[in-house]
Amino acid sequence: MSGLKTCLSYQILTNKQRSRKLYRVGNLTKTIMKKLLLAILLLSTILSGIAQSATQASNSLKPGGEILLKAGMGHVIGGFYNPILFNMVSPGGLTTQGSISSPAMKWGLMGGIDYNYYFNRIIGLSASADIFSNKYNVITASSPPFTASKIQLVSQKNQGNKFVGLGPIARVPINTKWHASLAAYGGMLFHKKNNYQADYVVPGLPNATMVQFSSTKAVSAMAVKGSVRLAYDYNQRIGFSLGAEYIVPFFSTKQKVNALMHSTSTGYNVNIPPPALGGSSQSVFDSNYYKFKATPSQHSVEESYPPLRLLAVNLAVHFKFGGPRTPKAPKTAKKKPCCGTCPVYGLAVTARDKYTHEVLPNTDVAIKNNAGEVIKTARTNAFGIVVFEKIVKNDYTISGLLNNVALENSSVKESELICDEVAQKEILYADRNFIIKGRAVECNTTTPIAGINVSLENKDMAFKKSTMTDAQGEFILQLPETGTYDLYGRKENYFSQIEKVSSSDYNRDKTLFVKLEMCAEKADCGKAINLQNILFDLDKYVIKEAAKKELNRLVQFMQDNPGVKVELSSHTDCRNTNAYNQTLSQNRANASVDYVVSQGISRDRLVGTGYGETKLLNRCADGVNCSEAEHAINRRTEMKVICPNNN
C-alpha cells in the first residue's frame, strides 16, 4: 500500500465497577460531611454556653461587624478524574490504546474575604468567599502495545476553585487579647479543572504530536465548609488570626465536558519496520514508509468526579467596626475633704413592682432610724424615684405605701452612705392584687366627673371597695387577682354605667396597672335617658335576661338616690294600630316596673307609662316608607327623674 489511512476515535473509560465504587465513595463522603456539620454546630453551642458562664475575659469582644482579609496556601485532596481512554485503529485491524489520569494536585495559593457580624459577644453570622489556585502534581499515562510510546504533559494552567457561603459563627474569649472562633458554612463551589494538553508521541517520529487532548469545562456544586481560627486583638479595631478551613462539595457522579482532540502532524515519512507495529502479516503493508495525517475534531466526552475536598491554611488581618467603644474614664475632680458629722449624705429610693419591675409613681416613702422614728418622708415622682438629701450618716429602714398597701421594707447601712454621693436603694410592691387606674367621665363626652364615689363590688364574694375621684375624674382601686366585679359610680343626679371587670383577663406577673374608663349620665329631672337593650319579643312584654342588666343599673341608681322618683316609659313604632300599640307599650312599661320592684325598690317611687307611637324620634309616622333600622329607633324604654313639683 502507498499509504495508510488512519482513523482516530476517542471515548471515556466507563468501567461499571469503577462507577459503583465512586458512587459509594460519594455517598460515604456526604454522610461524613453531614455528621461533621452537626458536630460543628453542636460544638459551637457548647462553646457558647461555656463562654457565657465564664467571666468576661476579653474587653475587645463587642457586638458589631468585622472584615477578614485572608491569604495562605490551599490543597486539593483526592484523585480528580477517571482515566481518559483513547483508541487508534488502522484499517488492518491494529489498535493502539492510551489513557490519561491525574491522581493528585500541588499545593497552591489561596485568598479570601470574610464578613462577620456578631449580635452579642459570642454569637454571630458570617459570609465567606474564597478562591484557590492549584496545578496537577503528576500526569500519568500509558499506551500499550507501544511500550516505547508515551503521553507527555505539554502545558497546564492553574485550576480555579471558588467558594461562597453563609453560616453561623461563635467565638470564645481566652484572655484580654486572644480569642478563638468556630464557623460552619453552606454554599456553592465553582470548579474549573486544569487546562492541560497531552501528546501521544510515536517512536521514530521525534517532536511529532499525533494526538492532543484539552478540557476546560467548568462545573459547580453545593458545598459545606468548616473554619476554625485563633485571633489576636491588637486593639479595639485591628487584629490578626491564624485559621484552617476544610471544604467538601457534592458533585454529581458524572459531568459532560468538551474535549478537543487533533493531530499536529501534517505529513511525515518515517521508516518504521513492520514488526515494530505488531503486525502479523507483511501483506497488510505496501512499503516501509507511512504517511500520518489527521485533522482537528471536536468531541463531547463524559468524565467522572470522585469525591473532591479542599484544605486551606491562612493568615488574616481583621478590621472591626460598629459596636460600642470602651469609653475612657472621665477625669474626676479632686474631692474636698468631708467632715464626719456634716449632713452631706444622699439617698435615692426607687419604688418598683416585684413581679413586673414597673416603677411606681406617687408612692409614699419614709425613712426611719434604729429607734423607729420617721426622719424624712416624700412621694416618688413620675419615674418612681424620691431623693433624700442632707441626711445624717446612720443606719436606716426604708418603707413605702401605695394606695394603702405597704411595700416590702429595705435598709441602708451607715457604711453605704458616702460623702458627696447618693446611695441607691429599692423598695418593692409585692401585693398580688392588680391596681385599677381609672377615670370617670360623662357618657359620650370627655368631661371628667369629680367627686363621684366609685365602687368595685362582687356580691357573691361579699367584696366591695370604694374611692372618690379627684378633680380630673381619676381614681385608684385594688382589683383582686381572681374574680369578676361590677365597677360603677354613685353621685347625686348621675346615672352610672356598670362595667364588668374580670381578673382572668390579666396576668399579674406581666401586668400591675389596669386602665379603665367608666361613664355616668347627668340625670336631671324631666330628662329622658334611653335604657339600652330593653328588648321584647314580637307582641310580647316579658322581661328577657339581656334586659335585666340595664334595669339593674336603674335599681342601683335608685338605691344610691333614695329620694328620687322615676318614670319608666315604653314606646313602639308606628306599625299596627294606635290602640294596639298603646296597650302593648303600657304592658311593657308595667313589666319593667314590676322587675325593678322585685329588686327591692318601693313601687310608690315608680311610675310606668306606655306612650305607644305618640312620641316618635324620627319621620317614621303612618304612611311613611322607612327601613327596619329607622323603625327600631322608635322602639325603646326610657327612664327620667320625676321633678319634685310634678309629684
Disulfide bonds with the S-S distance in Angstrom:
Cys338-Cys419 2.13
Cys339-Cys342 1.48
Cys443-Cys519 2.16
Cys525-Cys643 2.23
Cys620-Cys626 2.22
